[in-house]
Amino acid sequence: MTGTTGPERTRGGMIRFGLRLSLAGGREAATRLVIIAAAVALGVGMLLATVAGMNAVDAQNQRYAWLNTAVAPDTGAGDPLLWSLREDYYHGDSIGRVEVAGLGPGAPVPPGIPRLPAPGEFYVSPALADLLRTAPPAELGDRFPGHQVGVIGRDALPSPDSLLIVIGRTPADLERLEAKRVTQIMTTDPSDCAGCVVGIDGDGMTLVLSVVAAALLFPVLMFIGTATRLAATRREQRFAALRLIGATPRQISLISAVESTLAAAIGTVAGFALFFALRPGIAAISFTSDPFYPADLSLTVSDTLLVALGIPAGAVAAAWLALRRVQISPLGVTRRVTPRPPRAWRLIPLAAGLAELTYFIGRRPETSNQQIVAYLSGFVLILIGLVLAGPWLTMAGARVLAGRASRPATLIAGRRLADDPRAGFRSVSGLIVALFVTSVASGVITTYVANRGEPRTDSVAATSLSKFFYPEDGPVPAADQVPAAELAAIPGVRSVTIVHENPDRNPGEHGWQGVITCAELERLAVFGTCAPGAQVVSVFPDLIGPRAFSLESSIEWEAAPVAPADVDKQPIVSVVVDTTSRSAFERARTVLIKAFPQGRFPASVGEWEANSAQLIMQFQQLANVIMLCSLPIAGCSLAVSVAGGLSDRKRPFSMLRLTGVQLRTLRGSSPWRRSYRCWSPPPWRSAWASWRRTCSCGRN
């Protein structure tokens, strides 16, 4: 006959007793359980969102792979495929334009389509199909030769909002477009692909998401720690009483572990539910410039087990550390002494972080990686330093407050803070960390966007369209081949300008390679002015150049040693069309694409800069997430800290009341006067009722 042993029965009884204390221990136990579970749920939800976000980046990046087919290794087998990938735009949104021509029945087929489109046919993504149905043909549809024969499948779309088109062309057409000859469709992840130009830097996004997770989880962990200490004094006294009646330290540890594990288990389940409930909303956040499919935010078995088992284990460890004083002896709680004051060494990390950032003022490192190491390490040191130096600064401020006190209430408050500055700082530490994180995130991102963001939509950098003619794209057109009259006839087109090549530029120079007469520049009025006495000036081919972010002030172009009569004799470098409306802008783009299908498609400087500013916009999105999440968490942490402090201060304030301290003095020593109803009787009660209530509090 088998049965449980004595230790096992004892352990089972203590587990049941711990569950009873947690679930039937009154309002205080229930409140603590709910708050700890809520804190754990927030932490679990954010951790799952971060892990799933990393998995989503990998899944999305894998679907970008086929767009890098131009650099796919040659297998030497099968029929080749002519491949051309270029970027088009519509209202600032990027359109991936793939043009293909099979050179045999065995030519590879891109994913998402059943077959290669024949000449005059094309497949489009669902988002682009919707756009083609609603946009005027002259603004978008007329750019694409042929007609739609199908929709690109989801397995080839990085995002639900992806704008992609696969156009069938003849081999002769693609030969003129300098198309690549390939024998396979690329399947390598862009993060691991040498030469890939389309996709996401997966390692960089993982690093960014990890930093975001740390910035969010830091306040959450402090919230969990604060919630664990809710009514810590009462719990310590209760466990000490159990020790006095014979409970062993192991049994006390088991009871505290049961309480913490129960709260962590409830919070973990709630965290998973929170993650799955918010997953559609998280998927819509464009961390990578494109939203995810909800299914991309997936969790592996290892991810699930790590979170589901790791969080409760951490809660048990936190409970054991929080109640380590009870493990010493049954009377360890009642023998209270003033804690050792914090030492000044706590200021070292804070001072080191401030010194490092001060050193780099005017000494900016040369490379981006060096700047990240320099600045990020300084901010991390300051963050750690704030947490470490907080108790010492609280003690110093409390001593100054007590030394300059002119009223008893101020003296009591200052002395209480000075006696236990760690507890005083703990109540506001989460808020301080959250304010520091949000201030840094807001300041850095705002400054960075102001200096490197997209030009204003009303700027000439956003309203003017440029088509460049590079020698590698084929013969440069003559002036009579430019559809200037057709462009000028579009309502909303303000000017059509032909920029010619600068004969005085150095070979290989890509900057001031255009020239324009001052008479033409004066007629345009919005692209700058000529230097005094100049008749012809050197300009950028788009008439804007890198000054797109500072167009508030007009540029003065330098004189060029070219006679005005000789300007039109030079080869054409570009055509610049300035417009006053988005409709005119897109119609002009369509005309230029149809007239000059070779080379890079026409676009504005604002659209080109928008591509480089995408990473900045992603960081701004993440900074907004940090600010929107960390401040409410810090506020909850502050509220829980205050509630816990009020519960722990009932007994000392009751004792002060018994010694004769007046109520107005006690009220003045704490801003939370309404919470001390136990020792602060209503004024309409009799003196006898007031005395009975005060004494009752003292006994508790």
C-alpha positions as CSV (number, residue, x, y, z in Angstrom):
1,M,0.0,0.0,0.0
2,T,1.4,3.3,-1.0
3,G,0.8,6.8,0.4
4,T,2.2,10.2,0.9
5,T,5.0,10.7,3.4
6,G,4.8,13.2,6.3
7,P,6.9,15.9,4.6
8,E,4.8,15.6,1.4
9,R,1.6,16.0,3.4
10,T,3.1,19.0,5.2
11,R,4.2,20.5,1.9
12,G,0.7,20.0,0.5
13,G,-0.9,21.5,3.5
14,M,1.3,24.6,3.3
15,I,0.5,25.0,-0.3
16,R,-3.2,24.9,0.4
17,F,-2.7,27.3,3.3
18,G,-0.8,29.7,1.0
19,L,-3.6,29.5,-1.5
20,R,-6.1,30.2,1.2
21,L,-4.1,33.2,2.4
22,S,-4.0,34.6,-1.2
23,L,-7.6,34.0,-2.1
24,A,-9.4,34.4,1.2
25,G,-7.1,36.7,3.1
26,G,-9.4,39.7,2.9
27,R,-9.4,42.9,0.8
28,E,-5.7,43.6,1.3
29,A,-4.6,40.2,0.0
30,A,-7.1,40.4,-2.9
31,T,-5.9,43.9,-3.8
32,R,-2.2,42.8,-3.7
33,L,-3.0,39.7,-5.8
34,V,-4.8,41.8,-8.5
35,I,-2.1,44.5,-8.7
36,I,0.8,42.0,-8.9
37,A,-1.2,40.0,-11.6
38,A,-1.8,43.2,-13.5
39,A,1.8,44.2,-13.4
40,V,2.9,40.8,-14.5
41,A,0.3,40.9,-17.3
42,L,1.8,44.1,-18.6
43,G,5.3,42.8,-18.5
44,V,4.3,39.5,-20.2
45,G,2.3,41.3,-22.9
46,M,5.1,43.6,-23.7
47,L,7.7,40.8,-23.7
48,L,5.5,38.7,-26.0
49,A,4.9,41.7,-28.3
50,T,8.7,42.3,-28.6
51,V,9.5,38.6,-29.3
52,A,6.7,38.4,-31.8
53,G,7.9,41.6,-33.4
54,M,11.3,40.1,-34.0
55,N,9.7,37.0,-35.5
56,A,7.5,39.3,-37.7
57,V,10.5,41.2,-39.0
58,D,12.1,37.9,-40.1
59,A,8.8,36.7,-41.7
60,Q,8.3,40.0,-43.5
61,N,11.9,40.1,-44.6
62,Q,11.7,36.6,-46.1
63,R,8.9,37.8,-48.4
64,Y,11.1,40.6,-49.6
65,A,13.7,38.1,-50.8
66,W,12.3,37.5,-54.3
67,L,12.6,41.2,-55.2
68,N,16.4,40.8,-55.1
69,T,16.3,38.3,-57.9
70,A,18.7,40.6,-59.9
71,V,21.6,39.4,-57.7
72,A,20.6,35.8,-57.5
73,P,23.5,33.4,-58.3
74,D,23.4,31.8,-61.7
75,T,22.5,28.1,-61.5
76,G,23.4,27.5,-65.1
77,A,20.3,25.3,-65.6
78,G,16.9,26.0,-67.0
79,D,15.7,28.7,-69.3
80,P,16.7,32.2,-68.2
81,L,14.4,35.1,-67.3
82,L,14.9,38.8,-68.1
83,W,14.4,40.8,-64.9
84,S,14.0,44.5,-64.3
85,L,13.1,46.0,-60.9
86,R,12.6,49.8,-60.5
87,E,10.8,52.0,-58.0
88,D,7.9,54.2,-58.9
89,Y,5.8,56.5,-56.7
90,Y,2.2,57.6,-56.3
91,H,1.3,60.3,-53.8
92,G,4.6,59.6,-52.0
93,D,4.0,55.9,-51.7
94,S,6.6,53.6,-53.2
95,I,5.5,51.2,-56.0
96,G,7.7,48.2,-56.8
97,R,7.7,47.7,-60.5
98,V,8.9,44.3,-61.8
99,E,9.1,43.7,-65.5
100,V,9.9,40.2,-66.8
101,A,10.2,38.3,-70.0
102,G,10.8,34.5,-70.1
103,L,13.3,33.2,-72.6
104,G,11.8,29.7,-72.7
105,P,9.1,27.6,-71.1
106,G,11.3,26.7,-68.2
107,A,12.0,30.3,-67.1
108,P,11.5,30.7,-63.3
109,V,8.3,32.2,-62.1
110,P,8.2,34.8,-59.2
111,P,6.2,33.7,-56.1
112,G,2.5,34.8,-55.7
113,I,1.6,34.4,-59.4
114,P,0.7,31.2,-61.3
115,R,2.7,31.9,-64.4
116,L,4.8,34.6,-66.1
117,P,2.6,37.4,-67.5
118,A,2.7,37.6,-71.3
119,P,3.5,40.9,-73.0
120,G,0.7,43.3,-72.4
121,E,-0.4,41.6,-69.1
122,F,0.4,42.3,-65.5
123,Y,-0.3,41.1,-62.0
124,V,-0.8,43.6,-59.1
125,S,-0.9,43.4,-55.4
126,P,-4.4,43.8,-53.8
127,A,-3.5,47.3,-52.5
128,L,-2.4,48.4,-55.9
129,A,-5.4,46.9,-57.5
130,D,-7.6,49.0,-55.3
131,L,-5.6,52.1,-56.1
132,L,-5.9,51.4,-59.9
133,R,-9.7,51.2,-59.5
134,T,-9.9,54.6,-57.7
135,A,-7.1,56.7,-59.2
136,P,-7.6,58.5,-62.5
137,P,-5.9,56.6,-65.3
138,A,-3.9,59.7,-66.4
139,E,-2.4,59.8,-62.9
140,L,-1.5,56.2,-62.5
141,G,-3.0,53.5,-64.7
142,D,-1.6,54.8,-68.0
143,R,1.9,54.2,-66.8
144,F,1.5,50.4,-67.0
145,P,1.3,48.8,-70.5
146,G,-1.3,46.2,-71.0
147,H,-4.1,45.0,-68.7
148,Q,-4.5,43.2,-65.4
149,V,-4.8,39.4,-65.4
150,G,-4.6,38.6,-61.7
151,V,-3.6,39.5,-58.2
152,I,-0.3,38.7,-56.5
153,G,-0.6,36.2,-53.7
154,R,0.1,36.9,-50.1
155,D,3.3,34.8,-50.0
156,A,5.0,37.3,-52.2
157,L,3.7,40.4,-50.4
158,P,5.9,41.8,-47.5
159,S,2.9,43.7,-46.2
160,P,-0.9,44.1,-46.7
161,D,-0.2,47.6,-48.0
162,S,2.6,46.6,-50.4
163,L,2.2,48.2,-53.8
164,L,3.7,45.8,-56.3
165,I,3.2,45.1,-60.0
166,V,4.7,42.3,-62.2
167,I,4.5,43.4,-65.9
168,G,5.1,41.1,-68.9
169,R,7.3,42.5,-71.6
170,T,8.9,41.3,-74.8
171,P,12.6,40.4,-74.6
172,A,13.4,43.2,-77.0
173,D,11.8,45.7,-74.6
174,L,13.7,44.5,-71.6
175,E,17.0,44.4,-73.6
176,R,16.6,48.1,-74.2
177,L,15.9,48.6,-70.4
178,E,19.3,46.8,-69.6
179,A,17.4,44.0,-67.8
180,K,19.3,41.3,-65.9
181,R,19.4,37.7,-67.1
182,V,18.7,35.4,-64.2
183,T,18.1,31.6,-63.8
184,Q,16.4,31.5,-60.4
185,I,14.3,33.6,-58.1
186,M,16.1,34.8,-55.0
187,T,15.1,33.1,-51.7
188,T,17.9,34.3,-49.4
189,D,16.9,36.5,-46.5
190,P,17.9,40.1,-47.3
191,S,19.7,40.3,-43.9
192,D,22.0,37.4,-45.1
193,C,22.3,38.5,-48.7
194,A,25.4,40.3,-50.1
195,G,24.3,42.8,-52.7
196,C,20.6,42.8,-51.9
197,V,19.0,46.3,-52.1
198,V,15.4,45.5,-51.1
199,G,14.5,44.4,-47.6
200,I,15.0,45.1,-43.9
201,D,18.2,45.1,-41.8
202,G,16.9,42.3,-39.6
203,D,19.8,42.5,-37.1
204,G,19.3,46.3,-36.8
205,M,15.6,46.0,-36.2
206,T,16.2,43.3,-33.6
207,L,18.6,45.6,-31.9
208,V,16.1,48.4,-32.0
209,L,13.2,46.3,-30.7
210,S,15.5,45.0,-27.9
211,V,16.3,48.5,-26.8
212,V,12.6,49.4,-26.9
213,A,11.7,46.2,-24.9
214,A,14.3,47.2,-22.3
215,A,13.0,50.7,-22.1
216,L,9.5,49.4,-21.6
217,L,10.3,46.5,-19.4
218,F,12.4,48.5,-17.0
219,P,9.4,50.5,-15.6
220,V,7.3,47.3,-15.7
221,L,9.9,45.4,-13.6
222,M,9.9,48.3,-11.1
223,F,6.1,48.2,-11.1
224,I,6.2,44.5,-10.3
225,G,8.8,45.0,-7.5
226,T,6.7,47.8,-6.1
227,A,3.5,45.7,-6.2
228,T,5.3,42.8,-4.5
229,R,6.1,45.1,-1.6
230,L,2.5,46.2,-1.2
231,A,1.6,45.9,2.5
232,A,5.1,44.4,3.1
233,T,5.1,45.3,6.8
234,R,1.8,43.5,7.4
235,R,3.0,40.4,5.5
236,E,6.3,40.3,7.4
237,Q,4.5,40.5,10.7
238,R,2.1,37.7,9.6
239,F,5.0,35.5,8.6
240,A,6.9,36.3,11.7
241,A,3.8,35.2,13.7
242,L,3.8,31.9,11.9
243,R,7.5,31.5,12.8
244,L,6.7,32.1,16.4
245,I,4.1,29.3,16.4
246,G,6.5,26.8,14.9
247,A,6.6,27.3,11.1
248,T,10.1,26.7,9.6
249,P,11.9,29.0,7.3
250,R,11.3,26.6,4.5
251,Q,7.5,26.6,5.1
252,I,7.5,30.4,5.2
253,S,9.3,30.4,1.9
254,L,6.8,27.9,0.4
255,I,3.9,30.1,1.5
256,S,5.4,33.3,0.0
257,A,6.3,31.3,-3.2
258,V,2.7,30.1,-3.5
259,E,1.4,33.6,-3.2
260,S,3.8,35.0,-5.7
261,T,3.4,32.1,-8.1
262,L,-0.4,32.4,-8.0
263,A,-0.2,36.1,-8.9
264,A,2.4,35.5,-11.5
265,A,0.4,32.6,-13.1
266,I,-2.7,34.7,-13.3
267,G,-0.8,37.6,-14.7
268,T,1.0,35.4,-17.2
269,V,-2.3,34.0,-18.5
270,A,-3.7,37.5,-18.6
271,G,-0.6,38.7,-20.4
272,F,-1.0,36.1,-23.2
273,A,-4.7,37.1,-23.5
274,L,-3.7,40.7,-23.7
275,F,-1.1,40.0,-26.4
276,F,-3.5,38.1,-28.6
277,A,-6.2,40.7,-28.1
278,L,-3.9,43.5,-29.1
279,R,-2.0,41.6,-31.9
280,P,-4.1,43.1,-34.8
281,G,-3.4,46.6,-33.4
282,I,0.3,45.9,-33.0
283,A,0.5,44.5,-36.5
284,A,-0.8,47.8,-37.9
285,I,2.1,49.8,-36.4
286,S,4.6,50.3,-39.2
287,F,7.9,49.6,-37.3
288,T,9.5,48.7,-40.6
289,S,7.7,51.3,-42.7
290,D,5.1,48.7,-43.6
291,P,2.5,47.1,-41.3
292,F,2.7,43.4,-40.6
293,Y,0.1,40.6,-41.2
294,P,-1.3,39.6,-37.8
295,A,-0.1,36.1,-38.4
296,D,3.5,37.4,-38.7
297,L,3.4,38.2,-35.0
298,S,3.8,34.6,-34.1
299,L,5.4,32.8,-31.2
300,T,7.6,29.7,-31.3
301,V,7.3,26.9,-28.7
302,S,10.5,28.1,-27.1
303,D,9.3,31.7,-26.9
304,T,6.1,30.5,-25.2
305,L,7.8,28.3,-22.7
306,L,10.4,30.9,-21.9
307,V,7.8,33.5,-21.0
308,A,5.3,31.1,-19.4
309,L,7.8,29.5,-17.1
310,G,10.3,32.3,-16.7
311,I,7.9,34.9,-15.3
312,P,6.5,32.8,-12.4
313,A,10.0,31.7,-11.6
314,G,11.2,35.3,-11.4
315,A,8.2,36.1,-9.2
316,V,9.1,33.4,-6.7
317,A,12.7,34.7,-6.6
318,A,11.4,38.3,-6.0
319,A,9.2,37.1,-3.2
320,W,12.1,35.2,-1.5
321,L,14.3,38.3,-1.7
322,A,11.5,40.6,-0.5
323,L,10.9,38.5,2.6
324,R,14.5,37.6,3.4
325,R,14.4,39.3,6.7
326,V,11.8,36.8,8.0
327,Q,14.1,34.0,7.1
328,I,16.6,35.2,9.8
329,S,14.5,34.7,12.9
330,P,10.9,34.9,14.1
331,L,11.6,38.2,15.8
332,G,13.6,39.6,12.9
333,V,10.7,41.8,11.8
334,T,9.9,43.3,15.2
335,R,13.5,44.2,16.0
336,R,13.5,47.2,13.7
337,V,16.5,49.5,13.6
338,T,17.3,52.5,11.4
339,P,18.8,51.2,8.1
340,R,22.3,52.1,7.3
341,P,22.4,55.4,5.3
342,P,23.3,55.1,1.6
343,R,26.9,56.0,0.8
344,A,28.1,58.7,-1.6
345,W,29.6,56.1,-4.0
346,R,26.1,55.8,-5.5
347,L,26.7,59.1,-7.3
348,I,29.6,57.6,-9.3
349,P,27.6,56.1,-12.2
350,L,25.4,59.3,-12.5
351,A,28.5,61.5,-12.5
352,A,30.3,59.3,-15.0
353,G,27.3,59.4,-17.4
354,L,27.0,63.1,-17.2
355,A,30.8,63.5,-17.6
356,E,30.8,61.3,-20.7
357,L,28.0,63.2,-22.5
358,T,29.6,66.5,-21.5
359,Y,32.9,65.4,-23.0
360,F,31.3,64.7,-26.4
361,I,29.9,68.2,-26.6
362,G,31.7,69.6,-29.7
363,R,33.6,66.3,-30.1
364,R,31.1,64.2,-32.1
365,P,32.5,60.8,-33.1
366,E,33.0,60.4,-36.9
367,T,31.0,57.2,-37.6
368,S,27.5,56.3,-36.7
369,N,28.5,53.2,-34.7
370,Q,30.9,55.3,-32.7
371,Q,28.2,57.9,-32.0
372,I,25.8,55.1,-30.9
373,V,28.4,53.7,-28.5
374,A,29.3,57.1,-27.1
375,Y,25.8,58.5,-26.5
376,L,24.0,55.3,-25.7
377,S,26.5,54.3,-23.0
378,G,26.2,57.7,-21.5
379,F,22.4,57.6,-21.2
380,V,22.6,54.0,-19.8
381,L,25.0,55.2,-17.2
382,I,22.7,58.1,-16.3
383,L,19.7,55.7,-16.1
384,I,21.5,53.3,-13.7
385,G,22.9,56.3,-11.8
386,L,19.5,57.7,-11.2
387,V,18.3,54.5,-9.6
388,L,21.4,54.1,-7.5
389,A,21.9,57.8,-6.5
390,G,18.2,58.3,-5.8
391,P,18.3,57.1,-2.1
392,W,21.4,59.2,-1.4
393,L,19.9,62.3,-3.0
394,T,16.6,61.7,-1.1
395,M,18.6,61.4,2.2
396,A,20.5,64.6,1.5
397,G,17.3,66.5,0.6
398,A,15.6,65.1,3.7
399,R,18.4,66.2,6.0
400,V,18.3,69.7,4.5
401,L,14.5,69.7,5.0
402,A,14.8,68.6,8.6
403,G,17.6,71.0,9.4
404,R,15.7,74.0,8.1
405,A,12.3,72.9,9.5
406,S,10.3,75.6,11.2
407,R,7.3,73.4,12.0
408,P,6.9,70.0,13.7
409,A,5.2,68.5,10.6
410,T,8.1,69.4,8.4
411,L,10.6,68.0,10.9
412,I,8.7,64.7,11.2
413,A,8.5,64.4,7.4
414,G,12.2,65.2,7.0
415,R,13.3,62.8,9.8
416,R,11.2,59.9,8.5
417,L,12.7,60.3,5.0
418,A,16.2,60.7,6.3
419,D,15.8,57.5,8.4
420,D,14.8,55.3,5.4
421,P,15.6,57.2,2.2
422,R,15.5,53.9,0.1
423,A,11.8,53.4,0.9
424,G,11.1,57.1,0.2
425,F,12.8,57.0,-3.2
426,R,11.3,53.6,-4.1
427,S,7.8,55.2,-4.3
428,V,8.9,57.6,-7.0
429,S,11.7,55.7,-8.7
430,G,9.4,54.3,-11.5
431,L,8.1,57.7,-12.3
432,I,11.6,59.2,-12.4
433,V,12.9,56.4,-14.8
434,A,9.8,56.8,-17.0
435,L,10.2,60.6,-17.2
436,F,13.9,60.2,-18.0
437,V,13.3,57.7,-20.8
438,T,10.4,59.6,-22.3
439,S,12.4,62.9,-22.2
440,V,15.4,61.4,-23.9
441,A,13.3,59.6,-26.5
442,S,11.3,62.7,-27.2
443,G,14.3,65.0,-27.3
444,V,16.4,62.8,-29.5
445,I,13.8,61.9,-32.0
446,T,12.4,65.4,-32.3
447,T,15.8,66.8,-32.9
448,Y,16.7,64.1,-35.4
449,V,13.5,64.5,-37.4
450,A,13.9,68.2,-37.4
451,N,17.4,67.9,-39.0
452,R,16.9,64.8,-41.2
453,G,13.2,64.4,-41.8
454,E,11.3,64.8,-45.0
455,P,11.0,68.3,-46.5
456,R,7.7,70.1,-46.0
457,T,4.9,69.1,-48.4
458,D,4.5,72.7,-49.5
459,S,8.2,73.0,-50.3
460,V,9.4,73.1,-53.9
461,A,11.4,70.0,-53.0
462,A,8.0,68.2,-52.8
463,T,6.2,69.9,-55.6
464,S,8.8,69.7,-58.4
465,L,9.4,66.6,-60.4
466,S,12.8,65.6,-61.9
467,K,13.7,63.1,-64.6
468,F,17.4,62.4,-64.9
469,F,19.2,61.2,-68.0
470,Y,22.3,59.1,-67.3
471,P,24.7,57.9,-70.0
472,E,24.3,54.3,-68.9
473,D,20.5,54.5,-69.6
474,G,21.1,55.0,-73.3
475,P,21.2,58.0,-75.7
476,V,20.3,61.3,-74.2
477,P,17.2,62.8,-75.8
478,A,17.2,65.9,-77.9
479,A,15.2,69.0,-76.8
480,D,12.5,68.3,-79.4
481,Q,12.0,64.8,-77.8
482,V,11.0,66.3,-74.5
483,P,7.2,66.6,-74.3
484,A,7.3,70.1,-72.9
485,A,4.1,71.3,-74.6
486,E,2.2,68.3,-73.4
487,L,3.5,68.8,-69.9
488,A,2.8,72.5,-69.9
489,A,-0.8,71.8,-71.0
490,I,-1.6,69.9,-67.8
491,P,-3.6,72.1,-65.4
492,G,-1.5,72.8,-62.4
493,V,1.9,72.7,-64.1
494,R,3.7,75.9,-63.2
495,S,6.9,75.4,-65.3
496,V,8.8,72.9,-67.4
497,T,12.6,73.4,-67.4
498,I,15.3,71.6,-69.3
499,V,18.7,71.6,-67.5
500,H,21.8,71.1,-69.7
501,E,25.2,69.6,-68.9
502,N,27.9,71.8,-67.4
503,P,30.9,71.5,-69.8
504,D,33.2,72.9,-67.1
505,R,32.5,70.2,-64.5
506,N,35.2,67.7,-63.4
507,P,35.0,64.2,-64.7
508,G,33.1,62.0,-62.2
509,E,31.6,65.0,-60.4
510,H,27.9,64.4,-59.6
511,G,27.1,67.7,-57.9
512,W,27.1,70.9,-59.9
513,Q,26.8,69.1,-63.3
514,G,24.0,71.3,-64.7
515,V,23.8,74.8,-66.1
516,I,21.0,77.2,-66.7
517,T,20.7,80.8,-67.9
518,C,19.9,83.5,-65.3
519,A,17.0,84.6,-67.5
520,E,15.4,81.2,-67.2
521,L,16.2,81.0,-63.5
522,E,14.6,84.4,-62.9
523,R,11.5,83.3,-64.8
524,L,11.2,80.3,-62.5
525,A,11.6,82.4,-59.3
526,V,11.4,79.5,-56.9
527,F,14.7,77.7,-57.5
528,G,17.1,80.3,-56.3
529,T,19.0,83.3,-57.8
530,C,22.1,84.0,-59.8
531,A,25.3,85.4,-58.4
532,P,25.8,89.1,-59.1
533,G,26.9,89.8,-62.7
534,A,26.4,86.1,-63.8
535,Q,24.5,85.2,-67.0
536,V,24.8,81.4,-66.6
537,V,25.1,79.5,-63.4
538,S,26.0,76.0,-62.3
539,V,23.1,74.1,-60.7
540,F,22.1,70.7,-59.5
541,P,20.2,68.7,-62.1
542,D,17.0,68.9,-60.0
543,L,17.6,72.6,-59.2
544,I,17.5,71.8,-55.5
545,G,20.2,69.3,-54.4
546,P,21.0,68.7,-50.7
547,R,19.4,72.0,-49.6
548,A,16.0,70.3,-49.6
549,F,15.7,70.8,-45.8
550,S,16.7,74.5,-45.8
551,L,14.6,75.9,-48.6
552,E,13.3,78.7,-46.3
553,S,16.2,80.8,-47.7
554,S,16.9,81.1,-51.4
555,I,20.2,79.8,-52.7
556,E,22.6,81.9,-54.8
557,W,24.0,79.8,-57.6
558,E,27.6,80.2,-58.7
559,A,28.5,81.6,-62.1
560,A,29.5,79.1,-64.9
561,P,32.0,80.0,-67.6
562,V,29.4,79.3,-70.4
563,A,27.9,81.8,-72.8
564,P,24.1,82.0,-72.7
565,A,23.9,81.1,-76.4
566,D,25.9,77.9,-75.8
567,V,23.7,76.5,-73.1
568,D,21.1,74.9,-75.4
569,K,24.0,73.3,-77.4
570,Q,25.0,71.1,-74.4
571,P,23.5,67.6,-73.8
572,I,20.3,67.5,-71.6
573,V,20.9,66.4,-68.0
574,S,17.4,66.5,-66.7
575,V,13.8,67.8,-67.1
576,V,12.3,69.6,-64.0
577,V,8.5,70.1,-63.8
578,D,7.1,72.3,-61.1
579,T,3.5,71.8,-60.1
580,T,0.8,73.3,-57.9
581,S,-1.3,70.2,-57.2
582,R,-0.9,66.5,-56.6
583,S,-3.0,65.7,-59.6
584,A,-0.8,67.7,-61.9
585,F,2.3,66.2,-60.3
586,E,1.1,62.6,-60.9
587,R,-0.1,63.4,-64.4
588,A,3.3,64.9,-65.3
589,R,5.0,61.9,-63.9
590,T,2.9,59.6,-66.1
591,V,3.7,61.6,-69.2
592,L,7.5,61.5,-68.4
593,I,7.4,57.7,-67.8
594,K,5.7,57.0,-71.1
595,A,8.0,59.4,-72.9
596,F,11.2,58.0,-71.3
597,P,10.7,54.5,-70.0
598,Q,14.5,53.9,-69.5
599,G,16.4,54.5,-66.4
600,R,15.2,55.8,-63.1
601,F,11.6,56.9,-62.9
602,P,10.9,60.7,-62.3
603,A,10.4,61.7,-58.7
604,S,10.7,64.6,-56.4
605,V,13.6,65.3,-54.0
606,G,11.0,64.9,-51.2
607,E,10.2,61.4,-52.3
608,W,13.8,60.4,-52.5
609,E,14.5,61.8,-49.1
610,A,11.4,60.1,-47.8
611,N,13.1,56.7,-48.4
612,S,16.1,57.7,-46.4
613,A,13.9,59.2,-43.7
614,Q,11.9,55.9,-43.3
615,L,14.3,54.7,-40.5
616,I,13.8,58.0,-38.7
617,M,10.0,57.6,-38.9
618,Q,10.3,54.1,-37.5
619,F,12.3,55.4,-34.6
620,Q,9.7,58.1,-34.1
621,Q,7.0,55.5,-34.0
622,L,8.9,53.4,-31.4
623,A,9.6,56.5,-29.3
624,N,5.9,57.3,-29.3
625,V,5.2,53.7,-28.1
626,I,7.8,54.1,-25.3
627,M,6.2,57.4,-24.2
628,L,2.6,56.2,-24.4
629,C,3.4,53.0,-22.4
630,S,6.0,54.0,-19.9
631,L,4.2,57.0,-18.4
632,P,1.0,55.1,-17.5
633,I,3.0,52.3,-16.0
634,A,5.0,54.7,-14.0
635,G,1.8,56.4,-12.8
636,C,0.4,53.0,-11.7
637,S,3.7,52.3,-9.9
638,L,3.5,55.6,-8.1
639,A,-0.1,54.9,-7.0
640,V,0.8,51.4,-5.7
641,S,3.8,52.8,-3.9
642,V,1.7,55.5,-2.2
643,A,-1.0,53.0,-1.3
644,G,1.6,50.6,0.2
645,G,3.3,53.4,2.1
646,L,0.0,54.5,3.6
647,S,-0.7,51.0,4.8
648,D,2.8,50.7,6.4
649,R,2.6,54.1,8.0
650,K,-0.7,53.6,9.9
651,R,1.0,52.0,12.9
652,P,3.8,54.7,13.4
653,F,1.3,57.5,13.0
654,S,-1.1,55.9,15.4
655,M,1.7,55.7,17.9
656,L,2.6,59.3,17.4
657,R,-1.0,60.2,18.0
658,L,-1.0,58.3,21.3
659,T,2.0,60.3,22.4
660,G,0.1,63.5,22.1
661,V,1.0,64.7,18.6
662,Q,-1.8,66.9,17.3
663,L,-3.8,65.8,14.2
664,R,-3.0,68.9,12.2
665,T,0.7,68.2,12.7
666,L,0.4,64.6,11.4
667,R,-1.7,65.9,8.5
668,G,0.9,68.4,7.6
669,S,3.7,65.8,7.6
670,S,2.0,63.8,4.8
671,P,0.0,64.9,1.8
672,W,-2.2,61.8,1.9
673,R,-4.2,63.0,4.9
674,R,-7.5,61.4,3.8
675,S,-6.0,58.0,3.9
676,Y,-5.4,58.1,7.7
677,R,-9.0,57.7,8.7
678,C,-8.0,55.2,11.3
679,W,-6.2,57.8,13.4
680,S,-7.9,60.9,12.1
681,P,-11.6,60.8,13.4
682,P,-14.3,63.0,11.8
683,P,-14.8,66.3,13.6
684,W,-18.4,65.5,14.6
685,R,-17.4,62.5,16.6
686,S,-17.2,62.8,20.4
687,A,-13.9,62.9,22.2
688,W,-14.6,59.4,23.7
689,A,-15.2,57.9,20.2
690,S,-12.1,59.6,18.9
691,W,-10.0,58.2,21.8
692,R,-11.4,54.7,21.3
693,R,-10.7,54.7,17.6
694,T,-7.2,55.9,18.1
695,C,-6.4,53.3,20.7
696,S,-7.9,50.6,18.4
697,C,-5.5,51.7,15.7
698,G,-2.6,51.5,18.0
699,R,-3.4,47.9,19.0
700,N,-3.5,46.9,15.3
